[in-house]
Amino acid sequence: MVTEEDIPVLLSLGKEHLYIWERDENKYHENEAAEILCRLCISDHMERSEAKEGKIELKAACDGLLKINTELLDKINSLGEMMIASIHPNVPVKKGDKICGTRIIPLVIEKEKMEAAEALCGGTPIFSILPYQKKTVSIVTTGSEVYHGRIKDAFGPVLMEKVREYGAEIMGQTITDDQPDHIEAAIRGFLDQGADMVLVSGGMSVDPDDCTPLAIRNTGARIVTYGAPVLPGAMFLLAYHDGNRPVAGLPGCVMYAKRTIFDLVLPRLMADDPVTKEEIDKLGRGGLCMSCEVCHYPNCGFGKGW
C-alpha cells in the first residue's frame, strides 16, 4: 500500500511515477524468476538468501571444495536478462562463504526464457560443494642431510599444519636418505598400512641425486604429471596408487613459500576430486604467485586457471 506519507520519500528517491504491474500469464515477476534461477544453481551443502529485487545469493553450508559447471554457467549468462556471478571453481570454501549471486535484470521476464534456462541445465545443478573427507596422511621426508641429522627437518611440520587444516590425521613420518629404493620402501610401507595419501618431500629437482620421482614411479603408482606451470611449484609430481590414493612429490618451495602448487591441489585431494594432467596444464593462467606481503589466498588470482 502506498500512502500519502510515502510520497515525499518516493520523490526524494527521484521516483515521480508509480509502475503498476498486472500479472501476465506469459511473464514472471523478477522474484518468481529468481526462484527458478536459484533452483538451477543450488545443490547440497548450500544455503540461500530470500529473493529480493530479483536477487538471490548462495553460501556454503559446510567447509569443502567448490565445483562449478562452467559450461552451463556460460550458457545461462549468454541467454540475456538474467545473470549468475560466482567466485572461481576448484577453490576451498568455508561455511558461510558466499558462492554466487543470481539476478534477473528486468522487472518482469518472459516465461519461455526461464524455461530455456531450465532446459539447458536439464536438472544438473551449476554449483556443488564436495565436503572434505577424513583422511590419514603419511609423510616421507628425503635427504641425506636430514637423515644423518646434519640439519633439522623443517618440511614435516609445514606439511602437517597444512593437511590438518582440512581435518586430516597424520599416520606418521619417515625420514630417508637419497637412495631411491629406501624412498620407495618408505612409501610402500605407509601404503601397506592403509594411508589414504602419502606426501614425499625433497629430492624433486633435476640433480643426479634427486631420486624421489623415480622412487614414486617404482611403487607402481600412476603418474599424472611431473612438472606444473606454477611458480612456486614447477617440480611438483602427482601420482595415484591403487587408482585413488594420491602420492605427491613436493619440491622444496612448499617448505618456505607461503602458497605454492600444493595449496592449489591439496583441497581437491582432500575432497576426493580426481586431478588430471589437462587441468594441471591450465594452471599456467594465474599460476604465478605474486608473493604479496600480506597473503589473501584464496581471495586472489593465484591458481584460478582451472
Secondary structure as GFF3:
##gff-version 3
##sequence-region A 1 306
A	DSSP	alpha_helix	6	12	.	.	.	ID=ss1
A	DSSP	beta_strand	27	29	.	.	.	ID=ss2
A	DSSP	alpha_helix	30	41	.	.	.	ID=ss3
A	DSSP	beta_strand	46	48	.	.	.	ID=ss4
A	DSSP	beta_strand	55	60	.	.	.	ID=ss5
A	DSSP	beta_strand	64	68	.	.	.	ID=ss6
A	DSSP	alpha_helix	70	78	.	.	.	ID=ss7
A	DSSP	beta_strand	82	86	.	.	.	ID=ss8
A	DSSP	beta_strand	91	93	.	.	.	ID=ss9
A	DSSP	beta_strand	98	104	.	.	.	ID=ss10
A	DSSP	beta_strand	108	110	.	.	.	ID=ss11
A	DSSP	alpha_helix	111	121	.	.	.	ID=ss12
A	DSSP	beta_strand	127	131	.	.	.	ID=ss13
A	DSSP	beta_strand	136	142	.	.	.	ID=ss14
A	DSSP	alpha_helix	144	147	.	.	.	ID=ss15
A	DSSP	alpha_helix	155	164	.	.	.	ID=ss16
A	DSSP	beta_strand	169	176	.	.	.	ID=ss17
A	DSSP	alpha_helix	180	192	.	.	.	ID=ss18
A	DSSP	beta_strand	197	201	.	.	.	ID=ss19
A	DSSP	alpha_helix	212	218	.	.	.	ID=ss20
A	DSSP	beta_strand	222	226	.	.	.	ID=ss21
A	DSSP	beta_strand	237	241	.	.	.	ID=ss22
A	DSSP	beta_strand	245	250	.	.	.	ID=ss23
A	DSSP	alpha_helix	253	256	.	.	.	ID=ss24
A	DSSP	alpha_helix	261	270	.	.	.	ID=ss25
A	DSSP	alpha_helix	277	281	.	.	.	ID=ss26
A	DSSP	three_ten_helix	282	284	.	.	.	ID=ss27
###
